[in-house]
Amino acid sequence: MSVECIQPWLAHRPRRGATVVDTVVLHATCNDDLTEKITELKDRGLSYHYMIDRFGVPHKCVPYSAVAFHAGNSYGPHEAARGTSKDQDSHHNFVEMTSVNEYSLGICVVNCNDPSDPCTSEQEDSCIWLLKELKVSLPSLKYLTAHYWVSPGRASDPANLDVVRIAAKTGLEIWKPA
Ligand SMILES: [Zn+2]
């Protein structure tokens, strides 16, 4: 499978030196158009490492050596391991202002995120292929999670991806809140 590269890269910053990147967060665009979503991401200074279009073609948007701005306020395996407070405010933001972005990759499928719009088998196959490729480049990858698990109450994507099945097919471990 070939990967398209979006140039220039979307918004990103360097990772801190000692960061172990061990987590992948899956997302959906919550719209049906890749180009439109990219314009929105540029306007808002947000990004994913990869976006998978309707035909299953992966588009690389940020190098995995850099932090992409995909999950925002969130709580994942590193916060859980440190015993960081899980308290959320009335807007479902974690009061400790934690984010998984530092130690994760973000992969996003083009999908409306409603029940009338199932993801295509090409998208799921592409996601599995990409994760297997990434595991070769980044052997530290261990956890697969979803935006709705790391930002509960605030994010509902990717509602139409079978994250558990994708984890089983890639040898990644599902991370979700206890
Ligand atoms: Zn998301």
Backbone and ligand atoms as CSV (ligand in chain L), in Angstrom:
chain,resi,resn,atom,element,x,y,z
A,1,MET,N,N,0.856,-1.195,0.000
A,1,MET,CA,C,0.000,0.000,0.000
A,1,MET,C,C,0.892,1.245,0.000
A,2,SER,N,N,0.488,2.260,-0.742
A,2,SER,CA,C,1.321,3.465,-0.761
A,2,SER,C,C,0.704,4.534,0.145
A,3,VAL,N,N,1.588,5.318,0.730
A,3,VAL,CA,C,1.170,6.372,1.657
A,3,VAL,C,C,1.382,7.714,0.971
A,4,GLU,N,N,0.344,8.528,0.954
A,4,GLU,CA,C,0.466,9.893,0.425
A,4,GLU,C,C,1.004,10.782,1.545
A,5,CYS,N,N,1.815,11.770,1.171
A,5,CYS,CA,C,2.325,12.702,2.186
A,5,CYS,C,C,1.712,14.075,1.973
A,6,ILE,N,N,1.176,14.639,3.037
A,6,ILE,CA,C,0.634,15.995,2.972
A,6,ILE,C,C,1.766,16.965,3.274
A,7,GLN,N,N,2.043,17.859,2.330
A,7,GLN,CA,C,3.120,18.841,2.519
A,7,GLN,C,C,2.556,20.235,2.357
A,8,PRO,N,N,2.894,21.210,3.198
A,8,PRO,CA,C,3.726,21.007,4.382
A,8,PRO,C,C,2.980,20.198,5.450
A,9,TRP,N,N,3.745,19.648,6.410
A,9,TRP,CA,C,3.133,18.899,7.514
A,9,TRP,C,C,2.116,19.768,8.240
A,10,LEU,N,N,1.133,19.125,8.830
A,10,LEU,CA,C,0.198,19.846,9.703
A,10,LEU,C,C,0.913,20.215,11.014
A,11,ALA,N,N,0.215,20.956,11.871
A,11,ALA,CA,C,0.809,21.477,13.111
A,11,ALA,C,C,1.461,20.364,13.945
A,12,HIS,N,N,2.631,20.653,14.487
A,12,HIS,CA,C,3.343,19.659,15.303
A,12,HIS,C,C,4.412,20.370,16.131
A,13,ARG,N,N,4.984,19.645,17.077
A,13,ARG,CA,C,6.133,20.152,17.833
A,13,ARG,C,C,7.031,18.967,18.173
A,14,PRO,N,N,8.310,19.220,18.546
A,14,PRO,CA,C,9.190,18.091,18.886
A,14,PRO,C,C,8.684,17.352,20.126
A,15,ARG,N,N,8.960,16.049,20.196
A,15,ARG,CA,C,8.688,15.308,21.432
A,15,ARG,C,C,9.785,15.617,22.433
A,16,ARG,N,N,9.441,15.517,23.740
A,16,ARG,CA,C,10.468,15.665,24.769
A,16,ARG,C,C,11.394,14.462,24.696
A,17,GLY,N,N,12.653,14.678,25.109
A,17,GLY,CA,C,13.687,13.672,24.894
A,17,GLY,C,C,13.367,12.266,25.333
A,18,ALA,N,N,12.854,12.125,26.563
A,18,ALA,CA,C,12.732,10.786,27.147
A,18,ALA,C,C,11.394,10.118,26.861
A,19,THR,N,N,10.576,10.709,26.017
A,19,THR,CA,C,9.237,10.161,25.789
A,19,THR,C,C,9.294,8.805,25.103
A,20,VAL,N,N,8.598,7.812,25.685
A,20,VAL,CA,C,8.412,6.525,25.010
A,20,VAL,C,C,7.036,6.569,24.340
A,21,VAL,N,N,7.036,6.455,23.027
A,21,VAL,CA,C,5.770,6.488,22.280
A,21,VAL,C,C,5.221,5.066,22.253
A,22,ASP,N,N,4.180,4.829,23.035
A,22,ASP,CA,C,3.679,3.452,23.144
A,22,ASP,C,C,2.186,3.322,22.850
A,23,THR,N,N,1.544,4.409,22.455
A,23,THR,CA,C,0.076,4.418,22.354
A,23,THR,C,C,-0.358,4.988,21.004
A,24,VAL,N,N,-1.396,4.376,20.431
A,24,VAL,CA,C,-2.021,4.926,19.225
A,24,VAL,C,C,-3.479,5.228,19.555
A,25,VAL,N,N,-3.900,6.447,19.220
A,25,VAL,CA,C,-5.291,6.858,19.435
A,25,VAL,C,C,-5.985,6.918,18.075
A,26,LEU,N,N,-7.112,6.212,17.957
A,26,LEU,CA,C,-7.887,6.250,16.719
A,26,LEU,C,C,-8.966,7.320,16.816
A,27,HIS,N,N,-9.208,7.989,15.670
A,27,HIS,CA,C,-10.176,9.094,15.588
A,27,HIS,C,C,-10.997,8.946,14.311
A,28,ALA,N,N,-12.082,9.738,14.241
A,28,ALA,CA,C,-12.806,9.960,12.987
A,28,ALA,C,C,-12.888,11.464,12.756
A,29,THR,N,N,-12.962,11.831,11.466
A,29,THR,CA,C,-13.013,13.259,11.134
A,29,THR,C,C,-14.329,13.914,11.558
A,30,CYS,N,N,-15.392,13.087,11.694
A,30,CYS,CA,C,-16.740,13.618,11.963
A,30,CYS,C,C,-17.213,14.512,10.816
A,31,ASN,N,N,-16.710,14.255,9.637
A,31,ASN,CA,C,-17.256,14.862,8.411
A,31,ASN,C,C,-16.996,13.861,7.280
A,32,ASP,N,N,-17.356,14.225,6.060
A,32,ASP,CA,C,-17.177,13.239,4.980
A,32,ASP,C,C,-16.183,13.698,3.919
A,33,ASP,N,N,-15.328,14.649,4.271
A,33,ASP,CA,C,-14.435,15.182,3.238
A,33,ASP,C,C,-13.049,15.479,3.796
A,34,LEU,N,N,-12.060,14.774,3.254
A,34,LEU,CA,C,-10.679,14.902,3.738
A,34,LEU,C,C,-10.145,16.326,3.558
A,35,THR,N,N,-10.343,16.892,2.373
A,35,THR,CA,C,-9.783,18.221,2.079
A,35,THR,C,C,-10.379,19.284,3.009
A,36,GLU,N,N,-11.691,19.179,3.201
A,36,GLU,CA,C,-12.368,20.115,4.104
A,36,GLU,C,C,-11.826,19.983,5.527
A,37,LYS,N,N,-11.616,18.736,5.959
A,37,LYS,CA,C,-11.106,18.508,7.314
A,37,LYS,C,C,-9.695,19.073,7.454
A,38,ILE,N,N,-8.869,18.897,6.444
A,38,ILE,CA,C,-7.495,19.411,6.513
A,38,ILE,C,C,-7.514,20.940,6.640
A,39,THR,N,N,-8.397,21.592,5.916
A,39,THR,CA,C,-8.530,23.052,6.032
A,39,THR,C,C,-8.922,23.435,7.456
A,40,GLU,N,N,-9.873,22.682,8.026
A,40,GLU,CA,C,-10.300,22.957,9.403
A,40,GLU,C,C,-9.141,22.752,10.385
A,41,LEU,N,N,-8.383,21.660,10.207
A,41,LEU,CA,C,-7.255,21.379,11.098
A,41,LEU,C,C,-6.223,22.513,11.029
A,42,LYS,N,N,-5.930,22.973,9.807
A,42,LYS,CA,C,-4.954,24.068,9.640
A,42,LYS,C,C,-5.453,25.328,10.333
A,43,ASP,N,N,-6.741,25.629,10.175
A,43,ASP,CA,C,-7.313,26.831,10.805
A,43,ASP,C,C,-7.205,26.756,12.323
A,44,ARG,N,N,-7.365,25.547,12.881
A,44,ARG,CA,C,-7.412,25.397,14.338
A,44,ARG,C,C,-6.069,24.978,14.937
A,45,GLY,N,N,-5.036,24.772,14.107
A,45,GLY,CA,C,-3.729,24.351,14.621
A,45,GLY,C,C,-3.747,22.948,15.193
A,46,LEU,N,N,-4.603,22.087,14.623
A,46,LEU,CA,C,-4.719,20.704,15.092
A,46,LEU,C,C,-4.160,19.757,14.035
A,47,SER,N,N,-3.982,18.477,14.425
A,47,SER,CA,C,-3.354,17.546,13.480
A,47,SER,C,C,-3.478,16.095,13.936
A,48,TYR,N,N,-3.300,15.203,12.996
A,48,TYR,CA,C,-3.132,13.760,13.253
A,48,TYR,C,C,-1.837,13.352,12.567
A,49,HIS,N,N,-1.272,12.217,12.962
A,49,HIS,CA,C,-0.108,11.723,12.224
A,49,HIS,C,C,-0.518,11.179,10.856
A,50,TYR,N,N,-1.659,10.475,10.836
A,50,TYR,CA,C,-2.146,9.905,9.575
A,50,TYR,C,C,-3.656,10.117,9.477
A,51,MET,N,N,-4.114,10.338,8.240
A,51,MET,CA,C,-5.548,10.348,7.963
A,51,MET,C,C,-5.813,9.333,6.862
A,52,ILE,N,N,-6.852,8.524,7.050
A,52,ILE,CA,C,-7.179,7.462,6.090
A,52,ILE,C,C,-8.455,7.861,5.360
A,53,ASP,N,N,-8.342,8.054,4.042
A,53,ASP,CA,C,-9.492,8.553,3.283
A,53,ASP,C,C,-10.506,7.438,3.030
A,54,ARG,N,N,-11.589,7.785,2.360
A,54,ARG,CA,C,-12.696,6.852,2.122
A,54,ARG,C,C,-12.265,5.610,1.368
A,55,PHE,N,N,-11.198,5.749,0.550
A,55,PHE,CA,C,-10.748,4.618,-0.263
A,55,PHE,C,C,-9.703,3.780,0.471
A,56,GLY,N,N,-9.375,4.184,1.689
A,56,GLY,CA,C,-8.397,3.440,2.465
A,56,GLY,C,C,-6.966,3.893,2.234
A,57,VAL,N,N,-6.773,5.015,1.563
A,57,VAL,CA,C,-5.402,5.500,1.335
A,57,VAL,C,C,-4.945,6.301,2.553
A,58,PRO,N,N,-3.804,5.907,3.162
A,58,PRO,CA,C,-3.291,6.679,4.297
A,58,PRO,C,C,-2.560,7.935,3.817
A,59,HIS,N,N,-2.845,9.044,4.475
A,59,HIS,CA,C,-2.181,10.316,4.180
A,59,HIS,C,C,-1.370,10.689,5.414
A,60,LYS,N,N,-0.050,10.753,5.245
A,60,LYS,CA,C,0.830,11.097,6.373
A,60,LYS,C,C,0.816,12.614,6.536
A,61,CYS,N,N,0.501,13.088,7.738
A,61,CYS,CA,C,0.320,14.534,7.971
A,61,CYS,C,C,1.367,15.124,8.901
A,62,VAL,N,N,1.956,14.298,9.764
A,62,VAL,CA,C,2.979,14.727,10.729
A,62,VAL,C,C,3.926,13.540,10.908
A,63,PRO,N,N,5.271,13.763,10.939
A,63,PRO,CA,C,6.177,12.626,11.188
A,63,PRO,C,C,5.953,12.077,12.598
A,64,TYR,N,N,6.108,10.752,12.761
A,64,TYR,CA,C,5.806,10.205,14.091
A,64,TYR,C,C,6.831,10.590,15.143
A,65,SER,N,N,7.964,11.134,14.700
A,65,SER,CA,C,8.957,11.624,15.671
A,65,SER,C,C,8.494,12.913,16.360
A,66,ALA,N,N,7.434,13.546,15.828
A,66,ALA,CA,C,6.919,14.794,16.410
A,66,ALA,C,C,5.572,14.549,17.082
A,67,VAL,N,N,5.213,15.471,17.983
A,67,VAL,CA,C,3.892,15.433,18.622
A,67,VAL,C,C,2.876,16.062,17.673
A,68,ALA,N,N,1.765,15.361,17.452
A,68,ALA,CA,C,0.626,15.949,16.730
A,68,ALA,C,C,-0.427,16.352,17.756
A,69,PHE,N,N,-1.279,17.293,17.386
A,69,PHE,CA,C,-2.276,17.851,18.316
A,69,PHE,C,C,-3.635,17.239,18.011
A,70,HIS,N,N,-3.844,16.002,18.529
A,70,HIS,CA,C,-5.035,15.236,18.118
A,70,HIS,C,C,-6.008,14.919,19.231
A,71,ALA,N,N,-5.552,14.728,20.446
A,71,ALA,CA,C,-6.479,14.275,21.497
A,71,ALA,C,C,-6.833,15.386,22.478
A,72,GLY,N,N,-6.031,16.436,22.565
A,72,GLY,CA,C,-6.326,17.516,23.507
A,72,GLY,C,C,-6.343,17.003,24.940
A,73,ASN,N,N,-7.223,17.572,25.725
A,73,ASN,CA,C,-7.344,17.162,27.129
A,73,ASN,C,C,-7.767,15.692,27.170
A,74,SER,N,N,-6.940,14.869,27.812
A,74,SER,CA,C,-7.166,13.420,27.723
A,74,SER,C,C,-6.387,12.709,28.823
A,75,TYR,N,N,-6.707,11.425,29.002
A,75,TYR,CA,C,-6.139,10.633,30.099
A,75,TYR,C,C,-5.935,9.220,29.576
A,76,GLY,N,N,-4.700,8.753,29.583
A,76,GLY,CA,C,-4.399,7.445,29.007
A,76,GLY,C,C,-3.519,6.610,29.914
A,77,PRO,N,N,-2.809,5.640,29.333
A,77,PRO,CA,C,-2.052,4.686,30.159
A,77,PRO,C,C,-0.961,5.316,31.021
A,78,HIS,N,N,-0.301,6.370,30.547
A,78,HIS,CA,C,0.767,6.966,31.367
A,78,HIS,C,C,0.190,7.669,32.594
A,79,GLU,N,N,-0.953,8.345,32.397
A,79,GLU,CA,C,-1.592,9.018,33.531
A,79,GLU,C,C,-2.091,7.969,34.542
A,80,ALA,N,N,-2.680,6.885,34.004
A,80,ALA,CA,C,-3.178,5.821,34.883
A,80,ALA,C,C,-2.029,5.210,35.684
A,81,ALA,N,N,-0.871,4.975,35.011
A,81,ALA,CA,C,0.279,4.364,35.685
A,81,ALA,C,C,0.824,5.276,36.782
A,82,ARG,N,N,0.731,6.588,36.561
A,82,ARG,CA,C,1.226,7.544,37.564
A,82,ARG,C,C,0.207,7.788,38.665
A,83,GLY,N,N,-1.025,7.291,38.468
A,83,GLY,CA,C,-2.065,7.526,39.454
A,83,GLY,C,C,-2.581,8.954,39.460
A,84,THR,N,N,-2.476,9.632,38.308
A,84,THR,CA,C,-2.972,11.003,38.184
A,84,THR,C,C,-4.488,11.027,38.398
A,85,SER,N,N,-4.975,12.098,38.998
A,85,SER,CA,C,-6.414,12.236,39.250
A,85,SER,C,C,-7.208,12.125,37.951
A,86,LYS,N,N,-8.333,11.380,38.039
A,86,LYS,CA,C,-9.229,11.227,36.883
A,86,LYS,C,C,-10.387,12.208,36.942
A,87,ASP,N,N,-10.346,13.151,37.869
A,87,ASP,CA,C,-11.466,14.086,38.015
A,87,ASP,C,C,-11.628,14.928,36.757
A,88,GLN,N,N,-12.895,15.100,36.359
A,88,GLN,CA,C,-13.216,15.943,35.200
A,88,GLN,C,C,-14.135,17.078,35.645
A,89,ASP,N,N,-14.010,18.230,34.976
A,89,ASP,CA,C,-14.898,19.354,35.288
A,89,ASP,C,C,-16.216,19.197,34.531
A,90,SER,N,N,-17.074,20.201,34.617
A,90,SER,CA,C,-18.414,20.095,34.017
A,90,SER,C,C,-18.357,20.024,32.490
A,91,HIS,N,N,-17.230,20.399,31.885
A,91,HIS,CA,C,-17.072,20.273,30.426
A,91,HIS,C,C,-16.336,18.988,30.037
A,92,HIS,N,N,-16.195,18.075,30.985
A,92,HIS,CA,C,-15.522,16.789,30.774
A,92,HIS,C,C,-14.027,16.945,30.500
A,93,ASN,N,N,-13.445,18.048,30.955
A,93,ASN,CA,C,-11.989,18.183,30.871
A,93,ASN,C,C,-11.363,17.649,32.153
A,94,PHE,N,N,-10.280,16.899,32.010
A,94,PHE,CA,C,-9.572,16.416,33.194
A,94,PHE,C,C,-8.961,17.612,33.908
A,95,VAL,N,N,-9.229,17.722,35.205
A,95,VAL,CA,C,-8.814,18.927,35.936
A,95,VAL,C,C,-7.294,19.043,36.022
A,96,GLU,N,N,-6.583,17.908,35.892
A,96,GLU,CA,C,-5.116,17.964,35.913
A,96,GLU,C,C,-4.554,18.410,34.557
A,97,MET,N,N,-5.435,18.670,33.578
A,97,MET,CA,C,-5.050,19.179,32.254
A,97,MET,C,C,-4.057,18.248,31.545
A,98,THR,N,N,-4.257,16.958,31.715
A,98,THR,CA,C,-3.358,15.987,31.090
A,98,THR,C,C,-3.710,15.799,29.613
A,99,SER,N,N,-2.728,15.295,28.844
A,99,SER,CA,C,-2.956,14.966,27.435
A,99,SER,C,C,-2.065,13.801,27.043
A,100,VAL,N,N,-2.620,12.908,26.254
A,100,VAL,CA,C,-1.847,11.759,25.777
A,100,VAL,C,C,-0.987,12.109,24.565
A,101,ASN,N,N,-1.133,13.307,24.032
A,101,ASN,CA,C,-0.450,13.650,22.774
A,101,ASN,C,C,1.057,13.418,22.842
A,102,GLU,N,N,1.660,13.707,24.004
A,102,GLU,CA,C,3.111,13.608,24.129
A,102,GLU,C,C,3.640,12.210,23.788
A,103,TYR,N,N,2.892,11.181,24.156
A,103,TYR,CA,C,3.415,9.809,24.018
A,103,TYR,C,C,2.589,8.949,23.050
A,104,SER,N,N,1.802,9.605,22.206
A,104,SER,CA,C,0.940,8.820,21.315
A,104,SER,C,C,1.059,9.249,19.858
A,105,LEU,N,N,0.485,8.392,19.005
A,105,LEU,CA,C,0.257,8.730,17.595
A,105,LEU,C,C,-1.251,8.853,17.409
A,106,GLY,N,N,-1.658,9.729,16.504
A,106,GLY,CA,C,-3.073,9.872,16.182
A,106,GLY,C,C,-3.338,9.443,14.751
A,107,ILE,N,N,-4.300,8.525,14.584
A,107,ILE,CA,C,-4.714,8.076,13.248
A,107,ILE,C,C,-6.213,8.339,13.118
A,108,CYS,N,N,-6.601,8.983,12.023
A,108,CYS,CA,C,-7.982,9.442,11.863
A,108,CYS,C,C,-8.572,8.932,10.553
A,109,VAL,N,N,-9.759,8.344,10.626
A,109,VAL,CA,C,-10.442,7.920,9.390
A,109,VAL,C,C,-11.469,8.978,8.990
A,110,VAL,N,N,-11.633,9.150,7.683
A,110,VAL,CA,C,-12.684,10.052,7.189
A,110,VAL,C,C,-14.010,9.327,7.356
A,111,ASN,N,N,-14.820,9.828,8.290
A,111,ASN,CA,C,-16.105,9.189,8.612
A,111,ASN,C,C,-16.961,10.182,9.385
A,112,CYS,N,N,-18.260,10.169,9.100
A,112,CYS,CA,C,-19.173,11.142,9.724
A,112,CYS,C,C,-19.431,10.867,11.199
A,113,ASN,N,N,-19.048,9.675,11.674
A,113,ASN,CA,C,-19.199,9.305,13.084
A,113,ASN,C,C,-20.652,9.153,13.502
A,114,ASP,N,N,-21.556,8.938,12.554
A,114,ASP,CA,C,-22.935,8.623,12.946
A,114,ASP,C,C,-23.304,7.250,12.398
A,115,PRO,N,N,-24.394,6.655,12.926
A,115,PRO,CA,C,-24.700,5.247,12.598
A,115,PRO,C,C,-24.989,4.996,11.126
A,116,SER,N,N,-25.330,6.041,10.376
A,116,SER,CA,C,-25.662,5.849,8.965
A,116,SER,C,C,-24.422,5.771,8.078
A,117,ASP,N,N,-23.246,5.895,8.684
A,117,ASP,CA,C,-22.026,5.992,7.878
A,117,ASP,C,C,-20.969,5.004,8.355
A,118,PRO,N,N,-21.157,3.698,8.071
A,118,PRO,CA,C,-20.139,2.728,8.508
A,118,PRO,C,C,-18.783,2.999,7.842
A,119,CYS,N,N,-17.695,2.686,8.537
A,119,CYS,CA,C,-16.378,2.775,7.904
A,119,CYS,C,C,-16.289,1.695,6.829
A,120,THR,N,N,-15.493,1.939,5.805
A,120,THR,CA,C,-15.351,0.950,4.739
A,120,THR,C,C,-14.338,-0.122,5.156
A,121,SER,N,N,-14.467,-1.310,4.551
A,121,SER,CA,C,-13.493,-2.368,4.852
A,121,SER,C,C,-12.097,-1.926,4.407
A,122,GLU,N,N,-12.024,-1.109,3.347
A,122,GLU,CA,C,-10.722,-0.586,2.905
A,122,GLU,C,C,-10.090,0.273,4.004
A,123,GLN,N,N,-10.906,1.030,4.698
A,123,GLN,CA,C,-10.371,1.871,5.790
A,123,GLN,C,C,-9.857,1.011,6.942
A,124,GLU,N,N,-10.630,-0.018,7.310
A,124,GLU,CA,C,-10.177,-0.871,8.409
A,124,GLU,C,C,-8.904,-1.639,8.013
A,125,ASP,N,N,-8.889,-2.171,6.800
A,125,ASP,CA,C,-7.694,-2.896,6.334
A,125,ASP,C,C,-6.474,-1.976,6.306
A,126,SER,N,N,-6.680,-0.749,5.861
A,126,SER,CA,C,-5.591,0.215,5.779
A,126,SER,C,C,-5.065,0.555,7.171
A,127,CYS,N,N,-5.989,0.689,8.103
A,127,CYS,CA,C,-5.610,0.991,9.486
A,127,CYS,C,C,-4.752,-0.144,10.058
A,128,ILE,N,N,-5.156,-1.381,9.795
A,128,ILE,CA,C,-4.415,-2.547,10.279
A,128,ILE,C,C,-3.032,-2.592,9.627
A,129,TRP,N,N,-2.991,-2.372,8.331
A,129,TRP,CA,C,-1.703,-2.368,7.612
A,129,TRP,C,C,-0.777,-1.302,8.185
A,130,LEU,N,N,-1.324,-0.096,8.377
A,130,LEU,CA,C,-0.517,1.022,8.872
A,130,LEU,C,C,0.020,0.742,10.282
A,131,LEU,N,N,-0.822,0.193,11.139
A,131,LEU,CA,C,-0.381,-0.109,12.502
A,131,LEU,C,C,0.740,-1.148,12.498
A,132,LYS,N,N,0.620,-2.151,11.632
A,132,LYS,CA,C,1.691,-3.162,11.546
A,132,LYS,C,C,2.994,-2.531,11.061
A,133,GLU,N,N,2.899,-1.640,10.082
A,133,GLU,CA,C,4.088,-0.918,9.598
A,133,GLU,C,C,4.699,-0.076,10.722
A,134,LEU,N,N,3.841,0.628,11.443
A,134,LEU,CA,C,4.336,1.512,12.509
A,134,LEU,C,C,5.001,0.721,13.628
A,135,LYS,N,N,4.474,-0.477,13.899
A,135,LYS,CA,C,5.083,-1.317,14.946
A,135,LYS,C,C,6.514,-1.721,14.582
A,136,VAL,N,N,6.774,-1.861,13.297
A,136,VAL,CA,C,8.142,-2.201,12.849
A,136,VAL,C,C,9.065,-1.005,13.108
A,137,SER,N,N,8.582,0.205,12.763
A,137,SER,CA,C,9.408,1.407,12.945
A,137,SER,C,C,9.504,1.809,14.415
A,138,LEU,N,N,8.455,1.549,15.153
A,138,LEU,CA,C,8.367,1.975,16.557
A,138,LEU,C,C,7.999,0.764,17.420
A,139,PRO,N,N,8.998,-0.080,17.740
A,139,PRO,CA,C,8.703,-1.308,18.494
A,139,PRO,C,C,8.137,-1.034,19.889
A,140,SER,N,N,8.243,0.214,20.350
A,140,SER,CA,C,7.689,0.548,21.671
A,140,SER,C,C,6.162,0.616,21.658
A,141,LEU,N,N,5.534,0.624,20.480
A,141,LEU,CA,C,4.064,0.711,20.436
A,141,LEU,C,C,3.446,-0.492,21.139
A,142,LYS,N,N,2.522,-0.209,22.048
A,142,LYS,CA,C,1.942,-1.275,22.863
A,142,LYS,C,C,0.421,-1.178,22.950
A,143,TYR,N,N,-0.101,0.048,23.119
A,143,TYR,CA,C,-1.533,0.224,23.372
A,143,TYR,C,C,-2.256,0.814,22.174
A,144,LEU,N,N,-3.481,0.308,21.964
A,144,LEU,CA,C,-4.393,0.923,21.004
A,144,LEU,C,C,-5.607,1.417,21.789
A,145,THR,N,N,-5.996,2.665,21.516
A,145,THR,CA,C,-7.153,3.210,22.211
A,145,THR,C,C,-7.947,4.071,21.245
A,146,ALA,N,N,-9.025,4.653,21.751
A,146,ALA,CA,C,-9.916,5.475,20.926
A,146,ALA,C,C,-10.078,6.824,21.599
A,147,HIS,N,N,-10.367,7.826,20.787
A,147,HIS,CA,C,-10.541,9.158,21.367
A,147,HIS,C,C,-11.633,9.142,22.444
A,148,TYR,N,N,-12.705,8.338,22.210
A,148,TYR,CA,C,-13.789,8.311,23.206
A,148,TYR,C,C,-13.365,7.660,24.518
A,149,TRP,N,N,-12.267,6.892,24.509
A,149,TRP,CA,C,-11.782,6.310,25.765
A,149,TRP,C,C,-10.835,7.261,26.500
A,150,VAL,N,N,-10.044,8.028,25.765
A,150,VAL,CA,C,-9.080,8.921,26.453
A,150,VAL,C,C,-9.681,10.286,26.781
A,151,SER,N,N,-10.796,10.648,26.096
A,151,SER,CA,C,-11.493,11.907,26.409
A,151,SER,C,C,-12.980,11.618,26.629
A,152,PRO,N,N,-13.302,10.791,27.621
A,152,PRO,CA,C,-14.692,10.356,27.796
A,152,PRO,C,C,-15.617,11.526,28.118
A,153,GLY,N,N,-16.791,11.523,27.477
A,153,GLY,CA,C,-17.767,12.586,27.699
A,153,GLY,C,C,-17.569,13.756,26.759
A,154,ARG,N,N,-16.346,13.909,26.233
A,154,ARG,CA,C,-16.021,15.046,25.369
A,154,ARG,C,C,-15.886,14.611,23.912
A,155,ALA,N,N,-15.409,13.390,23.674
A,155,ALA,CA,C,-15.216,12.888,22.310
A,155,ALA,C,C,-16.022,11.601,22.138
A,156,SER,N,N,-16.621,11.416,20.962
A,156,SER,CA,C,-17.392,10.200,20.678
A,156,SER,C,C,-16.826,9.456,19.470
A,157,ASP,N,N,-15.693,9.925,18.952
A,157,ASP,CA,C,-15.092,9.274,17.780
A,157,ASP,C,C,-14.001,8.298,18.210
A,158,PRO,N,N,-13.740,7.281,17.382
A,158,PRO,CA,C,-14.354,6.904,16.101
A,158,PRO,C,C,-15.455,5.861,16.315
A,159,ALA,N,N,-16.715,6.309,16.307
A,159,ALA,CA,C,-17.834,5.432,16.642
A,159,ALA,C,C,-17.958,4.236,15.701
A,160,ASN,N,N,-17.508,4.385,14.460
A,160,ASN,CA,C,-17.757,3.336,13.456
A,160,ASN,C,C,-16.547,2.482,13.117
A,161,LEU,N,N,-15.489,2.581,13.921
A,161,LEU,CA,C,-14.344,1.678,13.733
A,161,LEU,C,C,-14.408,0.614,14.820
A,162,ASP,N,N,-14.135,-0.639,14.461
A,162,ASP,CA,C,-14.102,-1.715,15.453
A,162,ASP,C,C,-12.695,-1.768,16.056
A,163,VAL,N,N,-12.505,-0.961,17.097
A,163,VAL,CA,C,-11.169,-0.783,17.667
A,163,VAL,C,C,-10.655,-2.088,18.280
A,164,VAL,N,N,-11.560,-2.845,18.887
A,164,VAL,CA,C,-11.154,-4.111,19.509
A,164,VAL,C,C,-10.673,-5.106,18.445
A,165,ARG,N,N,-11.397,-5.167,17.320
A,165,ARG,CA,C,-10.981,-6.082,16.253
A,165,ARG,C,C,-9.634,-5.653,15.651
A,166,ILE,N,N,-9.460,-4.351,15.487
A,166,ILE,CA,C,-8.197,-3.845,14.937
A,166,ILE,C,C,-7.042,-4.178,15.888
A,167,ALA,N,N,-7.277,-4.046,17.176
A,167,ALA,CA,C,-6.233,-4.388,18.155
A,167,ALA,C,C,-5.869,-5.871,18.039
A,168,ALA,N,N,-6.892,-6.709,17.941
A,168,ALA,CA,C,-6.651,-8.157,17.858
A,168,ALA,C,C,-5.833,-8.505,16.617
A,169,LYS,N,N,-6.073,-7.793,15.535
A,169,LYS,CA,C,-5.381,-8.108,14.279
A,169,LYS,C,C,-3.988,-7.504,14.189
A,170,THR,N,N,-3.639,-6.625,15.124
A,170,THR,CA,C,-2.329,-5.975,15.064
A,170,THR,C,C,-1.444,-6.351,16.255
A,171,GLY,N,N,-2.003,-7.104,17.197
A,171,GLY,CA,C,-1.207,-7.484,18.370
A,171,GLY,C,C,-1.020,-6.359,19.364
A,172,LEU,N,N,-1.821,-5.299,19.224
A,172,LEU,CA,C,-1.762,-4.216,20.207
A,172,LEU,C,C,-2.778,-4.495,21.318
A,173,GLU,N,N,-2.499,-3.930,22.476
A,173,GLU,CA,C,-3.346,-4.146,23.641
A,173,GLU,C,C,-4.322,-2.978,23.732
A,174,ILE,N,N,-5.597,-3.288,23.944
A,174,ILE,CA,C,-6.599,-2.216,24.108
A,174,ILE,C,C,-6.353,-1.486,25.427
A,175,TRP,N,N,-6.332,-0.141,25.366
A,175,TRP,CA,C,-6.347,0.633,26.612
A,175,TRP,C,C,-7.678,1.371,26.693
A,176,LYS,N,N,-8.358,1.178,27.817
A,176,LYS,CA,C,-9.562,1.964,28.089
A,176,LYS,C,C,-9.626,2.231,29.580
A,177,PRO,N,N,-10.419,3.223,29.988
A,177,PRO,CA,C,-10.457,3.562,31.406
A,177,PRO,C,C,-10.937,2.377,32.244
A,178,ALA,N,N,-10.380,2.221,33.430
A,178,ALA,CA,C,-10.756,1.121,34.324
A,178,ALA,C,C,-12.198,1.282,34.767
L,1,ZN,ZN,ZN,-10.950,12.526,17.828
